[in-house]
Amino acid sequence: MKSSLMAFLFAFIRSILTSVGQNLWDGLWEQLFAAIEYAEEKWNEENMGEKKKEFVMDKALEYISKHTDLNFLYRKALEIFISRVIDGIVAAINEELGDDWVEKVKQYKEELAGFLDFIE
């Protein structure tokens, strides 16, 4: 009977941890995209790439720090991962939409709102 209870508890705890991990993962991606969009709008002059990236890194790491307690090694690994993700996201968006993609997204948003009469 004890082994059945332990198996049930293990499955339950695993489900909770999986859910928490998934929520953290999803939240990190939301933070990254929101911070990239904000940085692109705020610093739209030339040669501000490092400032933008620093801002996005800070926001992502701030989000992770609120939800986890990382040691030095994990934090450094996360910084490398986030740095590469930011570079990849920005490069992909620039390649697809061009350097003024924030304006294009606003234009698409307005066009979509025009199709939906309940959106202002």
N, C-alpha and C positions, 0 to 999 in steps of 0.2 A: 504494500500500500504506500509506503514511503516513496518508493521509486516512481510510482504513478503521480504522486503529488509533486515530486521534484521535476518530473518531465513536464507536467502542466505548468509549473512556475517558470521553468526554463523557457518554454514556448511563449508564455505570456510576457516575460521580461524581454526576450528577444524581439517580440513584436513591438514593444514599447520603444526599445532602443533603435530599432529600424525606423520607426516613425519619427523619432526625435532626430535621428541622423538625416533622414530624408527632408524633414522640415528645415533643418540647418542648411543643408545643401541648396534647397530651393530658395531659401531666404538670402543666401550668399549671392546667388545669381541675380535675384531681384535687386539687391543692393548694388551689385556691379553695374547692371544696365542703367539703373536710376542715376548713379554717380557719374557714369560716363556721359549720359545725356546732359546732366547738369553742368559738368565741367566743359563740355563742348559749347554749351550756350553761354556760360559765364566768361570763358577765356577763348574768344574766337579769333584773336589776333595770331599772327605768325609767331613761331618760335616759343609757343607756350605749351608744347607737348609734355615736357617734364613736369611743369606745374600741374597740368591736368592729371597726369599719371599719379603724381604724388597725392593729389586730392582723392582720387579713386582708391588708391592703395589704403590711405588712411581710413576712408569710409568702410571699406571691406574688412580691414583688420579690426576696426572699432566694433563692427557688427559681430564678428567672430569672438572677440574678447568679451562681449556682453553675454555670450551664450556658452562659452567654454573656457577652460583654464588650461592654457598651453604652456609647456615648458619651452625653454630657449630653442632647443633643436626643432621641435614641432613648429614653433612660430617662424623660424627661418625657412623651413621647408614650405610652409604655407605662403610666406612672402614671395618665394621664388615662383611657386605655382600661380599665385594671383598676378604677379608681374607678367608672366607669359600669357596668361588668359587675357589680360587687358590688352596687351599688344596684339594678340590674335583677333579679339573682337573688333578693335579699332581698324586693323588692317582689312578684315573681311568687310566691314561696313563701308570703309573708304573705297574698296575695290568695287563693291556692288553699287553704291549710291554716289560716290564721289566725296570730295572733302567737305562739301556743304550739306552733308546728309541730315543735319538737324533741321535745316530749312525744308528739305524734301519731306521729312517725316511730318512736319507741321502741315505742309501742303496736302499730303495724303490724308492726314487726320481731318482736315477741313473738307476734303472731297468726300470722305466716308461719311462725315456728319451730314453732308448735303443729301445723301441717299437715305438717311434715317431721320424721319420727321420728328422723332422724340428726343433727338440729340441736339443740344444747342451749341 
